[in-house]
Amino acid sequence: MIWQMLEGRDVTPKYMICGCPKHGLHLLAGLVQGYVSPIPESIYNKNHWTGTFKLNSFAPIWQNMERWFFLASRLQQGHYTQGHIGHRQDIADFLRLSRTAFVFIYRDLRDVAVSMAHHIMGGPNDNKHPARNAYRALGGFDEILTACIEGLTPFPGVIGLWELYADWLNEDWILSVKYEDVVSNLEKVAQDIVEYGLDQITRDIWETRFRVEKAIFDNVVNQMVDLARRTDLSPTFRKGQPGEWQGVFKPEHITAFKKADKKKWVEALGYSW
């Protein structure tokens, strides 16, 4: 590989990190924050979130997108923003042309359903789902899990929610990572994120390639890994393990999921029953 310069504002990438709700976005953010800083608060946005949907992104109701593009345009090199950012071609073209390094995390959708059900049930660090009471009125965890799979109007099930984001995987200029790979090999994913970000701002534009000593690169990667392990910094962290659905799904959940998964996303994303 070519070691590229990491120091200097003019060659530091800017990142937008994205994932469907409950796909592990906070874990990815912890990794990226070890390299670049959150976008500063401003009168326009009080935090570093830049999502495209209302109701905490659990419903397919788009935000005012002119405002979204304005906020996204304020992202500068050396910073990152994060959000549940649905795929639209105008969004993708804007980010690609602005040389924003876009990192997209996805996960086994069955584990997403389990994570969402736990989120609705609630915990000491959970933000409230906007329809938590409606879901909880259905009964206990099993009933809530079924509703997470099938949907509860106006909130789609995990498949319908995922399909608002799925086309990001068809954008060949982004970096997509599996949640399971982040969990199992933080260092490798951190390396990929740094290399991708540098390539995104130099590829096909400049005649000069920037180099950096390996020691500097390794130090940045180590910082990213250390911060990602600080799960206490995540407002919604719950130690969900890959494949958790296998110990949770009952026959009725499997039946409901297969019925909802008309496009066979489980297999398309590289998982199996």
Buried (B, 14 or more C-beta within 10 A) or exposed (E): EEBBBBEEEEBBBBBBBBBBBBBBBBBBBBBBBBBBEBBEEEEEBEEBBBBBBBEBBBBBEEBEEEEBEEBBEBBEBBBBBBBBBBBBEEBBEBBBEEBBBBBBBBBBBBBBBBBBBBBBBEEEEBEEBBBBEBBBEBEEBBBBBBBBBBBBEEBBBBBEBBBBBBEBBEBEBBBBBBBBBBBEEBEBBBBBBBBBBBBBBBEEEEEEEBEBEEEEBEEBBEBBBBBBBEEEEBEBBBEBEBEBBEEBBEEEBBEBBEEBBEEEBBEEBEBEE
